[in-house]
């Protein structure tokens, strides 16, 4: 992503929700110090030591 969108940064949106070995968090992507152009959320599964096993990502807002 950093090579595709130079100058863009990821920002956290809201809090992370977690339940046992799964977590969900919202994020934004856009130019630094500006509102995000893209927004989405990821759901991650963790192993017993807290390492990420899988990531499933969803896009909620994408410019046309």
C-alpha positions as CSV (number, residue, x, y, z in Angstrom):
1,X,0.0,0.0,0.0
2,X,2.8,2.4,0.8
3,X,4.2,2.0,-2.8
4,X,0.8,2.4,-4.4
5,X,-0.2,5.5,-2.4
6,X,2.9,7.5,-1.5
7,X,2.2,10.1,1.1
8,X,-0.9,8.4,2.3
9,X,-1.1,7.2,5.9
10,X,-3.3,4.7,7.8
11,X,-5.3,6.1,10.8
12,X,-7.3,4.2,13.4
13,X,-11.0,5.0,13.5
14,X,-12.7,4.3,16.8
15,X,-11.8,1.5,19.2
16,X,-10.9,-2.1,18.6
17,X,-13.5,-4.7,19.4
18,X,-12.1,-8.1,20.6
19,X,-13.6,-11.4,21.6
20,X,-11.4,-14.3,22.5
21,X,-9.0,-14.9,19.6
22,X,-10.7,-12.4,17.2
23,X,-10.4,-8.6,16.8
24,X,-12.1,-6.1,14.6
25,X,-10.8,-2.6,13.9
26,X,-11.7,0.3,11.6
27,X,-9.2,2.3,9.6
28,X,-8.8,5.2,7.2
29,X,-6.3,5.8,4.4
30,X,-5.5,9.1,2.9
31,X,-3.1,12.1,2.8
32,X,-1.5,13.0,6.1
33,X,-3.5,15.5,8.2
34,X,-6.6,15.2,5.9
35,X,-9.8,13.2,6.2
36,X,-9.3,9.6,4.8
37,X,-10.3,9.0,1.2
38,X,-10.7,5.3,1.9
39,X,-12.3,3.7,5.0
40,X,-12.6,0.0,5.9
41,X,-12.3,-2.5,8.7
42,X,-10.3,-5.7,9.2
43,X,-11.1,-8.8,11.2
44,X,-8.1,-10.7,12.5
45,X,-7.8,-14.2,14.1
46,X,-5.0,-14.7,16.6
47,X,-3.1,-17.8,17.7
48,X,-2.6,-18.7,21.4
49,X,0.4,-16.4,21.6
50,X,-1.3,-13.4,20.1
51,X,0.2,-13.6,16.6
52,X,-2.0,-12.9,13.6
53,X,-3.2,-16.0,11.8
54,X,-5.6,-14.5,9.3
55,X,-6.8,-11.0,8.2
56,X,-10.1,-10.4,6.4
57,X,-10.5,-6.9,5.1
58,X,-13.6,-5.0,4.1
59,X,-13.8,-1.6,2.3
60,X,-16.6,0.7,3.4
61,X,-15.8,3.9,1.5
62,X,-13.8,4.0,-1.7
63,X,-13.6,7.0,-4.1
64,X,-15.1,6.5,-7.5
